[in-house]
């Protein structure tokens, strides 16, 4: 891929090569209305580790042309050369990419040598809360890394909900956990547990809740220190300039206390086709009172209310929003989710909910057992 590299702290170019291999990419690319795709991946080499923003042009008739059109538009050096941050997704607005460098670290030496040391891959992943979380903002059109240094207290995020621009700020909503040690619950010795043993392991870790951060884009050198620089009256999230020039960001909770009873929320989805990168009101996700999701949730981030669908002993997958053709209503559509059960006397099924009121419209049962799945997609044929 064609390559331009920028240092995360100084903004200086750190590499002059034209092409670079990108090792992997996230499971959550973003798309512009014209079909242009964006994703992020890593590279590891003599320069250490870098995070890369990748742009892929809309599909052409000639597949080879599409491959050659893919380009790394910006690269960000990791804060620690041999210990890059783990990440699963990123945020995108109309004009910007938002990458979150969080204190879940991947020790490259431990990962590379894990097999010969007889260790699991997870031995090289650690939660290091002595580091704060940093937000990097990249201009999608120029590939420029913005100079703003945005930090917050340590947290872990797997999935962003949505991001948009308003009054000179980037607003980013995401599902956050305060303790990265929750990854340990997915180790094999815990997954082999059942009943109360499994619940005990799961109840020992932090839950995931939706939060909003506001990142002011145009902070002058003369901006006052110690004052909230966010102009957004509808959000209690703050961004305060420190003496060292860094912007300290504090979040706004986007949920009522009822969500705590649901075990938090993950796998957030929105009306992506119409509201990705725009100011929005609703998102949908899975509630996690257990190790796997056991409810579907609709969250109103404006009124901070939620609606829940649940059936005992049934476990739904990530909710997929499918809009009703021709409507402009944000929640004008249906929610699709694959629901499974360990009960041999019950059938697994595809659930269809009215996205407005979360009432069941129907279900399509299947006469086979199915494994639990995390993510899904809807494709028209």
N, C-alpha and C positions, 0 to 999 in steps of 0.2 A: 504494500500500500504506500502511496505517496505520503511523505512525512514532514511535519514541522514540529519541533520540540521546544517547549518553554518551561523554564524552571518555576515551580510552584510558589516560591517565596519572592524571587527577584524579578520574574517576568523575562529574564534574559534567555536567549536561545542557548541550548545546551548541546545540540547535535546538528550536523550539517549534512547528514546522509539523505538521499532522495527517497529510499525505500526502507521499510522496516517491517519485520514480521510481528503480527499481533497475536498473542497467545490467548485464544478464547474470546468470548464476548458474553454479555449478560443475556439472560432469558427474557429480557423485557426491553426490546427496542422501542423507539418512538417514531412516529410518522407525521410528516407535514401533509396538508391537504392535497398537494400535488403528487404524493406517493414517495417523496424523498424520505429515506430511512436514516435514523441515527442510532448508534449504539456505542458501547464502551468496552474496551479490552485492555489487557496488560501486555507489556513486553519486559523481558529480563535479559540483561546483558552486562557488558563491562561498565556501562554507565550506571548500573543499578537497575531499579525498577521504575517504570513509568506507567501512568494511566493515559489511555488514548481515547479521544473522541473521534468516532468513525462516521463518515457521511457516505451513503450509498444512493446514487441517483435513481429516479424512477426506472422501472423495468423497461428495457428496450427490446426490440424484436430480436436483436442479436445478443445472446446471452454473454458472449465474450466481451462485448462492449460494456455491459453492466459491471462485470468483474473489474475491468480496467478503470472504470469510473469511480470505484470505491476509493476513498481518500481519508487519511488521518488528518483532520483539520487542526487538531491541537493535542499536545502531549504535556502532561504535568508530572514532574518528578515527585516521587513519593517522599514523605517527610523523613523516613528512614530508608536508607539505600537498600538494605537487605530484608526489610520487614514492611512490605506494603500493606495497606489496609484491605481487608476483605470487603467486597460490596456485591450486591445482587441486582441493583437497579439504579436508576438516576432520574432526575427531573428534567422537564423541558417546557419552556414557554414558547411564545411566538418567535422570540429573538434570542433566547439564551438556553444553554445547557447548564444544569446545576449538578455538580458532583459532590458527594459527601464523603470526606475522608474521615473515617471513624476509628476508634481505638480497639477494633478487633484486628489483630495483626497476624500476618502470615509470615512465619520465619522460613525464608526460602531454604536455608541450609538444612533445617530439620525436615522440611518437606522433601527436598531432593534426596536426602539420605535415609528417609523413613523405612524404605524396604530393606536396606542392608542392615539397619539397626533393629529390625523386627518391630517397628512401631507403626501405629496407625497414622493415616494422613492427618487426623485431628490433633496429633501430638504437636504439629507445627502451627496450630492456630491458638491464639491466646487473647484473653481480654485484658487490656492494659489501661485502666481508668486514670492512670497518672497523666495521660494525654487527653487534651480536649478534642472535641469534634470540630472539624473545619468544613466550611462550605466554599467550594470553588465555583465561580461563575464564568462561563465561556460564551463569547459572542458567536452565534451559529453562522453568521454570514462572513465574518472576517477570520474566525479561528482565534481571535485575541482573548487571552486570559485577562479578565478584569482585575485591576489592582486591589480592589477591596479585600481585606483580610477578615473574614467573618468566622467567628468561633462561638461555640456554646459548650455547656457542660457535657461530659461524656454520655453518649447514648449509642444504641444499636438500632439500625433500621434495615429491613429487608426490602420493603415495598413503599414507594412513593404513591400518594393518592392522586394528586394533581398539582400543577404549578401555573401561575399566571402573573401578569404584570399589571401594576396599578399605581398611579401617582409617583412614578419614578422608582418603584420598588419591585423586586421579585417576591412573590408570596408563594411559599412552598409548604404543602401539607403532606404529612407522612405518618406512617405507623411506627412508633418508637417504643423501645424498651430501655430501662435504665441500667440493666445489668447484662453484660455480654456472656456471662457464664451459663446462660440458658441453653447454649449450644450443647452443653454436656448432657442434657436430658435425652438427646438423640443418640447417645452411645449405645452400643449393642447390649450391654449388660442391663441398661434401663428398658430398652425396647422388649427384652425378653420377659420382663415382669408383666403381671396381669392384675386386674382388680385393684385392691387397695394399694398394693405395692407400686403399681404404675401411677396411680393418682398421687401417691406420696411423693414420688420423684418429680412429677409435673408441678405439683403445688409448691415446690421449693424454688421455683424460678420466677423471674419477673414476667408480667403480662405486657402485651403490646396495646398501646392506646394512640388515637389520632391526635396529632399536634400540628400547630401552624407556626412557621417562622417567617419573619419579614426581613428582607435584605435590601436596604437602601442602596441604590446603584451609584448615585452621584454625591459622594461625600467629599467635600472640599477639605483642604489642609487646615482651613480656618474654622471648620465645624466645631461647635462647643463640645468639650469633654463632659462626660457624666450626665448627659441629657439624652432622652429618647429621640432618635432621629427618624422614627417612623411617623409619617403623616396620616396613617390610616385610622380613622376614628372608630371603625367597626371591629378592630382587632386589638386585643390587649397584649399581643406580642410586641416586644421591644427590641431595639437595636441601639446600643449605647457605645459611643466612642470612648476608648480607653486612652491613657496617657501615652502608650506605645503605638497608637494609631490603629490598633485592632478594634474591630466592631464586635462587641459582646452581645449575642442574641439570646433572648429568653423567649420561651414558647408560650402560646395560648393553647389550652385544652379545647378540643373541638367536640367534646362528648359530655353527656350528662352522667351523673353517678350511676345511673341504671346500667351503664355499660360494664362497670366493674362486676356486677352480678353475672354478666354474660362471659366473664373471663377475658375481657378485652376483645380486640378485633384484628384480623389479618386478612390477607388476600384481597385488598381493596380494589374495586372496579368502579368506573364511572361511565356515563354516556360519552364514550371516547370520541366517536365520530363527530359530535357536535360541540363538545365542551372541553376537550383536551387542550391545555394551554390557555384556557379562558376562565373567567370568574364563574363559579358554579355553586350549586347548593347541595346536591345529594351524592353520596357514594354508598356502595354496597360491599359487604364483606362477610366473613365467617366469624362467629363467636366461638371462643375456645375455653369452655369449662373443663375440657379434657385435653389429652395430648393431640387428638385430632379434632377438627371443628365439629361442633354438634348443633349449630344453629346458623341461620342466615339473618343478616342484620342490614337494615337500611338506616343510614345516619343523615340527618338534616344538619349541616354544619352551620347554618344561619341561626335556626331556632334551637339548635343543640338538643334535638329529640331523636329517638330511635324507635324503629318498628322491628319486631322479631318474628321469625318463623322457626318452629322447632317441633320435632316429634321424638319421643323417647326411643332410644336405641337406634336412631338413624343418624347418619353422618354425611352432611352435604359437602360437595366440593366448592371451589371458588365460584361465586355467582357471576354469570356472564349476562351483561345487559344487551338486549336486542331491541332497537327502536322500532316503533310502528312506522311504516312507510308514510312519508308526507307530513309527519308531525314535527313541530318545533318545541314541544314541551320537553323539558329536561328529563322528566321521569315518564314520558309517554312511550311505554314499551313493556317488555316482559323480561323476567329474570329466569335464566336457565341454570340448573345445577344438577349434577349427577349425585344421587343419594344412595348410599350403601348401608347395609346392616349386617352384623354377624349372626343375626337370628335366622336359622335355617328354615323357619316356617314363614318368613317374610321375603318379599322380592325386592331387589334393587330397582331403581327407577330414575328416569329423567323427570325432574320437577319443573313445572312452568308456573311462575308467580306473576301476578299483575304488579308491575314495578311501582305503581302509585300507592296501592293500599296493602300490598304483600299478601293478598288473598290468593289461594290456589286456583289456577285455571284448569289444571289437568296434570296428569302424570302418565308416562309411558313406561310400563313395567317390562323388565327383561328376565327371562327364565334362567339366568346364569349368575354365578358368583363373580364379583368384580373387586379388584384391589382399590384401595383408597388413592385418589389422585389429587394433586395440588392445583395445577393450573389447567385452564381450558380455553377454547376459542370457538367462535361461531363463524362458519363459512357458508355463504350462499352458493348454491349449485345451479 
